[in-house]
Amino acid sequence: MKCNVGKTERIIRIVIGLGIAVAGVIFESYWGLAGIVVLATGIFGYCLLYLPLKINTNKKES
């Protein structure tokens, strides 16, 4: 798996993912699961949605 998410975007995804996941736990909502997905894409640096859209924000591989 090639990394297709840049460093700045990864940090943003991790912060937003944590926020959504925590809000999901606090409000007892299943939306917290969406936060887990966003968090995972930030941690692993790979987004499946970027493949069909041919987006790569990782400047090292561009």
Buried (B, 14 or more C-beta within 10 A) or exposed (E): EEBBBBEEBBEBBBEBBBEBBEEBEEEEEEEBEBBBBBBBBBEEBBBEEBEEEEEBBBEEEE
